């Protein structure tokens, strides 16, 4: 496979994720809530604001009492990696983070 084919295949993979984003957000929410039923999951950034490219990441804020490393391990072990960018904060950090990023949508 030549590098052009690799780039095309990656673009197709990412397009599929963006086209089915709501399904993936539900899967992420349900997965995290299986470990922390009080967790809150939000979408923010360029995808929420409809100003993204296929090369953009998908910013997800996870508010939880769980250790961030454990949350990432759960997500990665279930196939949620690139283009997802996870930001994991505690409840006390959440208000500041949301104020900083502005617009968020709860998942």
C-alpha positions in Angstrom: 0.0 0.0 0.0 1.4 3.4 -0.9 1.1 6.4 1.3 -1.6 8.0 -0.8 -3.8 4.9 -0.2 -3.1 5.1 3.5 -4.2 8.7 3.6 -7.4 8.0 1.7 -8.2 5.0 3.9 -7.7 7.2 7.0 -9.9 9.9 5.6 -12.6 7.3 4.9 -12.3 6.0 8.5 -12.6 9.4 10.0 -15.6 10.4 7.7 -17.4 7.3 9.0 -16.9 8.4 12.6 -18.0 11.9 11.9 -21.1 10.7 10.0 -22.0 8.4 12.9 -20.9 10.7 15.7 -24.1 10.5 17.7 -23.9 6.7 17.8 -20.3 6.9 19.1 -21.2 9.5 21.7 -24.0 7.2 23.1 -21.5 4.3 23.2 -18.9 6.5 25.0 -21.5 7.7 27.5 -22.9 4.3 28.2 -19.4 2.8 28.6 -18.3 5.4 31.1 -21.6 5.4 33.0 -21.2 1.6 33.5 -18.2 2.5 35.7 -19.5 5.8 37.1 -23.2 6.3 36.9 -22.8 9.9 38.0 -20.4 10.8 35.2 -21.2 13.6 32.8 -20.1 13.5 29.2 -20.0 16.6 27.0 -19.1 17.4 23.4 -17.3 20.7 22.7 -15.0 22.4 20.3 -14.9 22.6 16.5 -17.2 19.6 16.0 -19.9 21.0 18.2 -19.6 24.4 16.5 -19.7 22.8 13.0 -16.4 24.2 11.9 -14.3 21.0 11.7 -12.4 19.2 9.0 -11.9 15.5 8.7 -8.5 16.1 10.2 -10.0 17.7 13.4 -10.2 15.9 16.7 -13.5 15.3 18.5 -13.3 17.0 21.9 -15.1 15.1 24.7 -15.2 16.3 28.3 -15.7 13.6 30.9 -16.6 14.8 34.4 -16.0 11.9 36.8 -14.7 11.0 40.2 -12.7 8.2 38.6 -8.9 8.3 38.0 -8.3 9.9 34.6 -5.8 7.1 33.7 -8.4 4.5 34.4 -11.0 6.3 32.3 -8.5 6.5 29.4 -7.6 2.8 29.7 -11.3 1.9 29.6 -11.9 4.0 26.5 -8.8 2.9 24.6 -9.4 -0.8 25.4 -12.8 -0.4 23.8 -11.4 1.2 20.6 -12.1 4.9 21.4 -8.9 6.5 20.2 -8.1 8.9 17.4 -9.9 11.1 16.4 -11.4 11.3 19.9 -9.7 13.7 22.3 -10.7 13.0 25.9 -10.5 15.7 28.6 -11.1 14.1 32.0 -11.8 16.4 35.0 -13.2 16.1 38.5 -16.5 17.7 39.4 -14.7 20.5 41.1 -12.7 21.3 37.9 -15.7 21.0 35.6 -17.2 24.4 36.1 -13.9 26.1 35.4 -13.2 23.9 32.3 -16.7 24.5 30.9 -16.4 28.2 31.4 -13.0 28.2 29.7 -14.2 26.2 26.6 -17.6 28.0 26.3 -20.2 26.1 24.4 -20.8 22.4 25.4 -23.5 19.8 24.6 -24.3 17.1 27.1 -24.2 13.6 25.7 
